[in-house]
Amino acid sequence: MRSRTALTATALTTTALLLTACTSAGEPKTIRVTVTQTVSSTPEADASPNASADALKMGTKKTLDDSTNDTHFTAQVTEYQQPHKGPQPETPTDLGGDIWATVNVKVCNLRGATFSVGQTAWSLEYDDGTSVESTGLSGGDMPKPEYPMDRAVKPGRCAAGLISYPVDSKKRPARVTYAPESGESAEWAVPST
């Protein structure tokens, strides 16, 4: 900062001397100097804040509204397991992971229209910007009880269960994100252990 100030002061002095030397006797003695300063930001100043800071605590119910479709409901993530504890489906190496993780979720229709729920609205988000989507696999040896793939939820009813994700055992997601096709979305912070 000190060298930039000294450089700017030197440039101003040099400009003023040149302007004074170039004026003729008949011109006014007013000197106008325009200084342009280029400031570059530091990477620390541009870094976005940790998105997990705004995420809900695991177990918290979030009330969400989609007034366009007249749906009013709660969404909740009650648990994240990595690796999934229990019977393991086939190793997910061909799906991009080396172990299975599960998210235990629950959605309840408070009032309004009947709506459909499915696993595709849920994803795992990492601090490096990557994400893991639900595999869309169900039945067979997938962890039970499974969250439904496509189920209508009437007012006063809920849908709950596990969603499985093929994950890299060396990484842990920062958030579980619920982003339905319309309406509000929500995020829950994944505990570090």
CORPE-V506729 format. One record per backbone hydrogen bond with DSSP energy under -1.0 kcal/mol. CO is the residue of the C=O (numbers start at 1). NH is the residue of the N-H. If there is no record, write none. Layout:
co=CO nh=NH
co=CO nh=NH
This chain:
co=1 nh=5
co=2 nh=6
co=3 nh=7
co=4 nh=8
co=5 nh=9
co=6 nh=10
co=7 nh=11
co=8 nh=12
co=9 nh=13
co=10 nh=14
co=11 nh=15
co=12 nh=16
co=13 nh=17
co=14 nh=18
co=15 nh=19
co=16 nh=20
co=17 nh=21
co=18 nh=22
co=24 nh=27
co=42 nh=46
co=43 nh=47
co=50 nh=53
co=51 nh=54
co=52 nh=55
co=56 nh=189
co=57 nh=60
co=62 nh=75
co=64 nh=73
co=66 nh=71
co=70 nh=113
co=71 nh=66
co=72 nh=110
co=72 nh=111
co=73 nh=64
co=74 nh=108
co=75 nh=62
co=76 nh=106
co=77 nh=59
co=79 nh=104
co=81 nh=102
co=92 nh=95
co=92 nh=97
co=93 nh=96
co=99 nh=167
co=100 nh=84
co=101 nh=165
co=102 nh=81
co=103 nh=163
co=104 nh=78
co=104 nh=79
co=105 nh=161
co=106 nh=76
co=107 nh=159
co=108 nh=74
co=109 nh=156
co=111 nh=72
co=115 nh=153
co=117 nh=151
co=119 nh=122
co=121 nh=179
co=123 nh=177
co=124 nh=132
co=125 nh=174
co=125 nh=175
co=126 nh=129
co=130 nh=126
co=132 nh=124
co=139 nh=142
co=145 nh=162
co=151 nh=117
co=153 nh=115
co=154 nh=157
co=157 nh=109
co=159 nh=107
co=161 nh=105
co=162 nh=147
co=163 nh=103
co=165 nh=101
co=167 nh=98
co=167 nh=99
co=168 nh=171
co=174 nh=190
co=175 nh=125
co=176 nh=188
co=177 nh=123
co=178 nh=186
co=186 nh=178
co=187 nh=56
co=188 nh=176
